[in-house]
Amino acid sequence: MKATALPRSIARAALLGLAGLGAVTIQAQPAWPAAKAIHMIIPLAAGSAVDNGARVLTQRMGTELGQSFYLENIPGSSGLIGAERVAKATPDGYTIGGFNDSVLTMVPNIYKAAWDPLTDFVPVSLVGTIEWGLVVKPDSPYKTVADFIAAAKARPGKLNYGSGGSGSPQHLAMAMFASRAGINVTHVPYKGATPAAIAVAAGEVDGAFQGLGTVTSLIAGGKLRLLAVSTPQRLAQYPDVPTVGESGLPDFLFNSWFAMVAPRNTPASVVDRLYGAMKKSLDDPEVKKQLVAQGMTIRGTTPAEFGAALKDQFTLYRQVIQSNGIKVE
């Protein structure tokens, strides 16, 4: 049967129809992030170092991306619940996570998680490291790290400390400190870093290791006293506070992360835009000033660099947790 050519008017109409369908398809997939606000889930209590840093950073990132951020704190279960929400979110760039290293490298080594930190998240960046220190209440009889250690040795198991939960950075930091100092102190877990810090200020526990971003205002307000920082050198914002190393435990170091992740299968183009906006925001002098004032050291690693660091830290803390016998309490 001989093919019959379509009349020119019909062929033109068909082409216009196809072009129209193409236009509709493009309009149904607006460029990210044009559709709605970006939801950042923070599986930590409000007022934590990561929470404080995220609020500073995302305000500036919103300007870079032309879209606002909505931050939601989902604490409890050592971050398992909030992290699962991120892991199971639609990977469209509108739900991301603002995590600390505990959620990604400590908790999964202690609890049975419904997600895998190395495969269920796409690394965006290790935004910064949060510097840490040992705090006590202002009228504590312990004026130095040496005082704290001496009291713990004199009364094994009688001194206690607060943490944000089993497997939290506060828990791991003190476990490492106690192991190095040869002391036995009792762990008292709270539902988040901020409640643990408030517990120290209230005298419910004798002390705690805390991220400085969490306790900056409490220190400034005279609610807590900083005995030492767990950094290689003294910090410019606390020049009169010695390091733990200076205080009798050479080379004792501890910090935590403010990391940004997205659900697995989030498009690379979205991850790249998030990373780019984050880097530009970190270059803003006011953002940098505020984050440093919170005890954060700016990092801004690439997604690939963060992915490698995550694997290394996960392996390291698995060894620390196992050797210190840290378990769910």
The 8 nearest C-alpha neighbors of each residue, nearest first, counted from 0:
[[1, 2, 3, 4, 5, 6, 10, 7],
 [0, 2, 3, 4, 5, 6, 7, 10],
 [3, 1, 0, 4, 5, 6, 10, 7],
 [2, 4, 1, 5, 6, 0, 7, 10],
 [5, 3, 6, 2, 7, 10, 1, 9],
 [6, 4, 10, 7, 9, 3, 8, 2],
 [5, 7, 9, 8, 10, 4, 11, 3],
 [6, 8, 10, 9, 11, 5, 4, 12],
 [7, 9, 11, 6, 10, 12, 5, 13],
 [10, 8, 12, 11, 6, 7, 13, 5],
 [11, 9, 13, 7, 12, 8, 5, 14],
 [12, 10, 8, 14, 9, 13, 7, 15],
 [11, 13, 9, 15, 10, 14, 16, 8],
 [14, 12, 16, 10, 15, 11, 9, 17],
 [15, 13, 17, 11, 16, 12, 18, 10],
 [14, 16, 18, 12, 13, 17, 19, 11],
 [15, 17, 13, 19, 14, 18, 12, 20],
 [18, 16, 20, 14, 19, 15, 21, 13],
 [17, 19, 15, 21, 16, 20, 14, 22],
 [18, 20, 16, 22, 17, 21, 15, 23],
 [21, 19, 17, 23, 22, 18, 24, 16],
 [22, 20, 18, 24, 19, 23, 17, 25],
 [21, 23, 19, 25, 20, 24, 26, 18],
 [22, 24, 20, 26, 21, 25, 27, 19],
 [25, 23, 21, 27, 22, 26, 20, 28],
 [26, 24, 22, 28, 27, 23, 21, 29],
 [25, 27, 23, 28, 24, 29, 22, 21],
 [28, 26, 24, 25, 29, 23, 22, 30],
 [29, 27, 25, 26, 30, 24, 31, 23],
 [30, 28, 26, 27, 33, 31, 34, 25],
 [29, 31, 33, 32, 28, 34, 26, 25],
 [32, 30, 33, 29, 34, 269, 92, 91],
 [31, 33, 34, 30, 66, 35, 64, 93],
 [32, 34, 31, 30, 35, 29, 66, 65],
 [33, 35, 32, 29, 31, 36, 30, 93],
 [36, 34, 33, 37, 32, 66, 93, 67],
 [35, 37, 67, 68, 66, 38, 69, 93],
 [38, 36, 93, 68, 69, 94, 39, 67],
 [37, 39, 94, 69, 93, 68, 70, 95],
 [40, 38, 70, 95, 96, 94, 69, 71],
 [39, 41, 96, 71, 70, 72, 97, 42],
 [40, 42, 72, 97, 43, 96, 71, 73],
 [43, 41, 81, 73, 78, 74, 72, 82],
 [44, 42, 74, 41, 72, 73, 191, 78],
 [43, 45, 74, 191, 47, 72, 46, 193],
 [46, 44, 47, 50, 72, 43, 193, 51],
 [45, 47, 50, 51, 193, 213, 44, 48],
 [48, 46, 213, 50, 49, 45, 193, 44],
 [47, 49, 212, 213, 51, 50, 52, 210],
 [50, 48, 52, 257, 47, 51, 53, 99],
 [49, 51, 47, 53, 48, 52, 46, 45],
 [52, 50, 48, 54, 49, 53, 46, 47],
 [51, 53, 49, 55, 54, 50, 290, 48],
 [52, 54, 56, 50, 55, 51, 57, 49],
 [55, 53, 51, 52, 57, 56, 58, 50],
 [54, 56, 52, 53, 58, 57, 286, 51],
 [55, 57, 53, 59, 58, 54, 52, 60],
 [58, 56, 60, 59, 54, 53, 61, 55],
 [57, 59, 61, 56, 60, 55, 54, 62],
 [58, 60, 62, 57, 61, 56, 280, 63],
 [61, 59, 57, 63, 62, 276, 58, 280],
 [62, 60, 67, 66, 64, 58, 59, 63],
 [61, 63, 65, 59, 60, 64, 66, 58],
 [64, 62, 60, 61, 276, 65, 59, 280],
 [65, 63, 61, 66, 62, 60, 276, 32],
 [64, 66, 62, 61, 63, 67, 32, 33],
 [67, 65, 61, 64, 36, 32, 62, 68],
 [66, 68, 61, 36, 37, 69, 65, 58],
 [69, 67, 37, 36, 38, 61, 70, 57],
 [68, 70, 38, 37, 39, 36, 71, 67],
 [71, 69, 39, 38, 40, 68, 72, 41],
 [70, 72, 40, 41, 39, 73, 69, 38],
 [71, 73, 41, 42, 43, 44, 74, 40],
 [72, 74, 42, 81, 43, 41, 71, 75],
 [75, 73, 43, 42, 44, 78, 72, 191],
 [74, 76, 77, 190, 78, 73, 191, 80],
 [75, 77, 78, 79, 80, 74, 164, 190],
 [78, 76, 75, 164, 79, 167, 106, 165],
 [79, 77, 42, 76, 81, 80, 74, 75],
 [78, 80, 82, 76, 77, 81, 83, 112],
 [81, 79, 83, 82, 78, 84, 76, 75],
 [80, 82, 42, 73, 84, 83, 78, 79],
 [81, 83, 85, 79, 84, 80, 78, 42],
 [84, 82, 86, 80, 85, 81, 87, 79],
 [85, 83, 81, 82, 87, 86, 88, 80],
 [84, 86, 88, 82, 83, 87, 262, 96],
 [85, 87, 83, 262, 84, 88, 119, 82],
 [88, 86, 84, 85, 83, 89, 262, 90],
 [89, 87, 85, 86, 84, 90, 262, 94],
 [88, 90, 91, 87, 94, 262, 93, 92],
 [91, 89, 265, 262, 92, 264, 88, 263],
 [90, 92, 93, 89, 265, 266, 94, 269],
 [93, 91, 94, 90, 269, 265, 95, 261],
 [92, 94, 37, 91, 38, 95, 36, 35],
 [95, 93, 38, 92, 39, 37, 88, 85],
 [96, 94, 261, 39, 260, 85, 38, 40],
 [97, 95, 40, 260, 39, 259, 98, 41],
 [96, 98, 259, 41, 258, 40, 39, 260],
 [99, 97, 258, 96, 257, 41, 259, 102],
 [98, 100, 256, 257, 101, 102, 258, 49],
 [99, 101, 256, 103, 102, 104, 255, 98],
 [102, 100, 105, 104, 99, 167, 103, 168],
 [103, 101, 106, 100, 78, 99, 104, 105],
 [102, 104, 100, 116, 101, 105, 107, 106],
 [103, 105, 313, 101, 100, 102, 106, 107],
 [106, 104, 101, 108, 107, 166, 316, 102],
 [105, 107, 109, 166, 108, 102, 101, 110],
 [108, 106, 110, 109, 105, 112, 104, 111],
 [107, 109, 106, 105, 317, 110, 104, 320],
 [110, 108, 106, 107, 326, 166, 327, 105],
 [111, 109, 107, 106, 112, 108, 327, 326],
 [110, 112, 107, 113, 109, 108, 106, 114],
 [111, 113, 114, 110, 107, 79, 115, 106],
 [114, 112, 83, 111, 115, 79, 86, 80],
 [115, 113, 112, 119, 83, 116, 86, 82],
 [114, 116, 119, 118, 117, 113, 112, 107],
 [117, 115, 103, 118, 119, 120, 114, 107],
 [116, 118, 115, 119, 120, 310, 309, 306],
 [117, 119, 115, 120, 116, 263, 121, 114],
 [120, 118, 263, 115, 86, 116, 114, 117],
 [121, 119, 263, 262, 261, 118, 260, 116],
 [120, 122, 261, 263, 260, 262, 123, 119],
 [123, 121, 260, 302, 306, 124, 305, 120],
 [124, 122, 302, 260, 259, 274, 270, 121],
 [125, 123, 302, 300, 259, 126, 305, 301],
 [124, 126, 258, 300, 305, 127, 299, 257],
 [127, 125, 299, 298, 124, 258, 257, 297],
 [128, 126, 297, 298, 257, 296, 125, 256],
 [127, 129, 256, 296, 255, 295, 257, 130],
 [130, 128, 295, 255, 254, 256, 294, 210],
 [131, 129, 254, 294, 210, 211, 295, 128],
 [132, 130, 210, 211, 254, 229, 209, 228],
 [131, 133, 228, 229, 227, 208, 209, 134],
 [132, 134, 208, 227, 226, 207, 225, 228],
 [135, 133, 225, 224, 207, 206, 226, 208],
 [134, 136, 206, 224, 223, 199, 139, 205],
 [135, 137, 223, 200, 139, 138, 224, 199],
 [138, 136, 224, 223, 139, 222, 135, 221],
 [139, 137, 136, 140, 135, 141, 224, 223],
 [138, 140, 141, 136, 137, 135, 142, 205],
 [141, 139, 142, 138, 146, 147, 137, 136],
 [142, 140, 146, 139, 147, 143, 144, 135],
 [143, 141, 140, 146, 226, 139, 144, 147],
 [144, 142, 146, 145, 226, 141, 147, 246],
 [143, 145, 147, 146, 246, 226, 148, 227],
 [144, 146, 148, 143, 147, 149, 246, 247],
 [147, 145, 141, 143, 149, 144, 148, 150],
 [148, 146, 144, 150, 141, 145, 149, 151],
 [147, 149, 151, 145, 150, 146, 152, 144],
 [148, 150, 146, 152, 151, 147, 145, 153],
 [151, 149, 153, 147, 152, 148, 146, 154],
 [150, 152, 148, 154, 153, 149, 155, 158],
 [151, 153, 149, 150, 154, 155, 182, 148],
 [152, 154, 150, 151, 149, 155, 148, 157],
 [155, 153, 151, 152, 157, 150, 156, 158],
 [156, 154, 183, 151, 152, 157, 153, 184],
 [155, 157, 184, 183, 185, 158, 154, 151],
 [156, 158, 154, 155, 159, 184, 185, 151],
 [159, 157, 184, 156, 151, 205, 185, 160],
 [160, 158, 185, 184, 205, 204, 186, 157],
 [159, 161, 206, 207, 204, 186, 205, 187],
 [162, 160, 187, 195, 207, 188, 204, 186],
 [161, 163, 169, 188, 170, 195, 164, 189],
 [162, 164, 191, 192, 189, 190, 167, 188],
 [165, 163, 188, 167, 189, 162, 77, 190],
 [166, 164, 167, 327, 188, 170, 328, 77],
 [165, 167, 106, 105, 170, 164, 171, 109],
 [166, 168, 170, 164, 169, 101, 165, 163],
 [169, 167, 171, 170, 101, 172, 166, 255],
 [170, 168, 162, 172, 167, 208, 171, 209],
 [171, 169, 167, 162, 168, 173, 172, 166],
 [170, 172, 174, 168, 173, 169, 175, 166],
 [173, 171, 169, 175, 174, 170, 168, 176],
 [172, 174, 176, 175, 170, 171, 177, 208],
 [175, 173, 171, 177, 176, 172, 178, 170],
 [174, 176, 178, 172, 173, 177, 171, 179],
 [177, 175, 173, 179, 174, 178, 180, 172],
 [178, 176, 180, 182, 174, 179, 175, 181],
 [177, 179, 175, 181, 176, 180, 174, 182],
 [178, 180, 176, 177, 181, 175, 248, 182],
 [181, 179, 177, 178, 182, 176, 148, 248],
 [182, 180, 178, 179, 177, 183, 152, 176],
 [181, 183, 177, 180, 152, 151, 184, 178],
 [182, 184, 156, 155, 177, 151, 185, 181],
 [185, 183, 156, 158, 159, 182, 157, 186],
 [186, 184, 159, 156, 158, 160, 187, 183],
 [185, 187, 160, 159, 188, 161, 184, 170],
 [186, 188, 161, 160, 162, 185, 189, 159],
 [189, 187, 164, 162, 161, 163, 165, 186],
 [190, 188, 163, 164, 195, 191, 162, 194],
 [191, 189, 163, 75, 164, 194, 188, 74],
 [190, 192, 163, 44, 193, 189, 194, 43],
 [191, 193, 163, 195, 194, 47, 196, 162],
 [192, 194, 196, 195, 191, 47, 46, 197],
 [195, 193, 197, 196, 192, 191, 198, 189],
 [196, 194, 198, 161, 192, 193, 162, 197],
 [197, 195, 193, 199, 198, 194, 192, 200],
 [196, 198, 200, 194, 199, 195, 201, 193],
 [199, 197, 195, 201, 203, 196, 200, 194],
 [198, 200, 202, 204, 196, 197, 201, 206],
 [199, 201, 136, 197, 198, 202, 222, 223],
 [202, 200, 198, 199, 203, 197, 136, 204],
 [201, 203, 199, 204, 200, 198, 136, 205],
 [202, 204, 198, 201, 199, 205, 200, 161],
 [205, 203, 199, 160, 202, 159, 206, 161],
 [206, 204, 159, 160, 158, 199, 135, 202],
 [205, 207, 135, 160, 134, 199, 204, 161],
 [208, 206, 160, 161, 134, 133, 209, 162],
 [207, 209, 133, 169, 132, 173, 134, 172],
 [210, 208, 131, 132, 169, 211, 207, 133],
 [209, 211, 131, 212, 213, 130, 129, 48],
 [212, 210, 294, 214, 131, 213, 215, 130],
 [213, 211, 48, 293, 294, 210, 215, 214],
 [212, 214, 48, 47, 211, 210, 215, 46],
 [213, 215, 217, 211, 216, 212, 218, 196],
 [216, 214, 218, 217, 212, 211, 213, 219],
 [215, 217, 219, 218, 214, 220, 213, 212],
 [218, 216, 222, 220, 214, 219, 215, 223],
 [217, 219, 223, 221, 215, 220, 216, 222],
 [218, 220, 216, 217, 221, 215, 222, 223],
 [221, 219, 217, 218, 222, 216, 223, 215],
 [220, 222, 218, 219, 223, 217, 137, 224],
 [221, 223, 217, 220, 200, 218, 137, 136],
 [224, 222, 136, 218, 137, 221, 217, 200],
 [225, 223, 137, 135, 134, 136, 218, 226],
 [224, 226, 134, 227, 133, 223, 135, 132],
 [227, 225, 133, 143, 134, 144, 224, 240],
 [228, 226, 242, 241, 243, 132, 133, 240],
 [227, 229, 132, 242, 230, 131, 243, 133],
 [230, 228, 252, 132, 253, 243, 131, 242],
 [229, 231, 232, 252, 228, 242, 253, 130],
 [232, 230, 252, 229, 233, 242, 250, 244],
 [233, 231, 230, 234, 242, 241, 229, 228],
 [234, 232, 242, 238, 241, 235, 230, 240],
 [233, 235, 237, 236, 238, 232, 230, 228],
 [234, 236, 238, 237, 233, 239, 232, 292],
 [235, 237, 234, 238, 292, 294, 233, 291],
 [238, 236, 234, 235, 240, 239, 233, 241],
 [239, 237, 235, 240, 234, 233, 236, 241],
 [240, 238, 237, 241, 233, 234, 236, 235],
 [239, 241, 237, 238, 227, 226, 242, 233],
 [242, 240, 227, 233, 245, 239, 228, 243],
 [241, 243, 228, 227, 245, 244, 229, 233],
 [244, 242, 246, 229, 227, 245, 228, 248],
 [243, 245, 249, 248, 242, 246, 250, 251],
 [246, 244, 242, 243, 247, 241, 249, 248],
 [247, 245, 243, 244, 144, 248, 242, 145],
 [246, 248, 245, 244, 249, 243, 145, 144],
 [249, 247, 244, 251, 243, 246, 250, 245],
 [250, 248, 244, 251, 247, 245, 243, 246],
 [249, 251, 244, 252, 248, 231, 243, 245],
 [252, 250, 244, 249, 248, 243, 229, 253],
 [253, 251, 229, 230, 250, 231, 254, 243],
 [252, 254, 229, 131, 172, 230, 251, 255],
 [255, 253, 130, 131, 129, 128, 252, 256],
 [256, 254, 129, 128, 100, 99, 130, 253],
 [257, 255, 128, 99, 100, 129, 258, 127],
 [256, 258, 99, 127, 49, 126, 98, 128],
 [259, 257, 125, 98, 126, 256, 124, 97],
 [258, 260, 97, 124, 123, 96, 98, 125],
 [261, 259, 122, 123, 96, 121, 95, 120],
 [260, 262, 95, 121, 120, 96, 265, 263],
 [263, 261, 120, 86, 90, 121, 265, 85],
 [262, 264, 120, 119, 121, 265, 261, 90],
 [265, 263, 90, 266, 262, 121, 120, 267],
 [264, 266, 90, 263, 91, 262, 92, 267],
 [267, 265, 268, 269, 264, 270, 91, 90],
 [268, 266, 270, 269, 271, 265, 264, 272],
 [267, 269, 271, 266, 270, 272, 265, 273],
 [270, 268, 272, 271, 266, 267, 92, 273],
 [271, 269, 267, 273, 272, 268, 274, 123],
 [270, 272, 274, 268, 269, 273, 275, 267],
 [273, 271, 275, 269, 274, 270, 276, 268],
 [274, 272, 270, 276, 271, 275, 277, 269],
 [273, 275, 277, 271, 272, 276, 123, 270],
 [274, 276, 272, 278, 277, 273, 271, 279],
 [277, 275, 279, 273, 60, 278, 274, 63],
 [276, 278, 280, 274, 275, 279, 60, 273],
 [279, 277, 281, 275, 280, 276, 274, 299],
 [280, 278, 282, 276, 281, 277, 275, 283],
 [279, 281, 277, 282, 283, 278, 59, 60],
 [282, 280, 278, 283, 279, 287, 286, 277],
 [283, 281, 279, 280, 284, 278, 287, 286],
 [282, 284, 280, 286, 281, 285, 287, 279],
 [285, 283, 287, 286, 288, 282, 281, 289],
 [286, 284, 288, 287, 283, 289, 290, 282],
 [287, 285, 289, 283, 288, 284, 281, 290],
 [286, 288, 284, 290, 285, 289, 281, 291],
 [289, 287, 285, 291, 286, 290, 284, 292],
 [288, 290, 292, 286, 287, 291, 285, 293],
 [289, 291, 293, 287, 292, 295, 288, 52],
 [290, 292, 295, 294, 293, 288, 289, 287],
 [293, 291, 289, 290, 294, 288, 295, 236],
 [294, 292, 212, 290, 291, 295, 215, 211],
 [293, 295, 211, 291, 212, 292, 130, 129],
 [296, 294, 129, 291, 290, 128, 293, 130],
 [295, 297, 128, 127, 291, 129, 298, 294],
 [296, 298, 127, 295, 299, 126, 128, 291],
 [299, 297, 127, 126, 300, 296, 125, 128],
 [300, 298, 126, 125, 124, 278, 297, 127],
 [301, 299, 124, 125, 298, 304, 305, 302],
 [300, 302, 304, 303, 124, 305, 299, 123],
 [301, 303, 123, 305, 122, 124, 304, 306],
 [304, 302, 306, 301, 305, 307, 122, 300],
 [305, 303, 301, 307, 306, 302, 300, 308],
 [304, 306, 308, 302, 307, 303, 125, 124],
 [307, 305, 303, 309, 304, 308, 122, 302],
 [306, 308, 304, 310, 309, 305, 303, 311],
 [309, 307, 305, 311, 310, 306, 312, 304],
 [308, 310, 306, 312, 307, 311, 313, 305],
 [309, 311, 313, 307, 308, 312, 314, 306],
 [310, 312, 308, 314, 309, 313, 315, 307],
 [313, 311, 315, 309, 314, 310, 308, 316],
 [312, 314, 104, 310, 316, 311, 315, 309],
 [313, 315, 317, 311, 312, 316, 310, 318],
 [316, 314, 312, 318, 317, 313, 311, 319],
 [317, 315, 319, 318, 313, 314, 320, 312],
 [316, 318, 314, 320, 315, 319, 108, 321],
 [317, 319, 316, 321, 315, 320, 322, 314],
 [320, 318, 316, 322, 321, 317, 323, 315],
 [321, 319, 325, 317, 323, 318, 322, 316],
 [320, 322, 324, 318, 323, 319, 317, 325],
 [321, 323, 319, 324, 320, 318, 325, 317],
 [324, 322, 320, 321, 325, 319, 174, 178],
 [323, 325, 321, 322, 320, 326, 319, 174],
 [326, 324, 320, 323, 321, 327, 166, 109],
 [327, 325, 109, 324, 328, 165, 166, 320],
 [326, 328, 165, 109, 110, 325, 166, 164],
 [327, 326, 165, 188, 164, 325, 186, 166]]
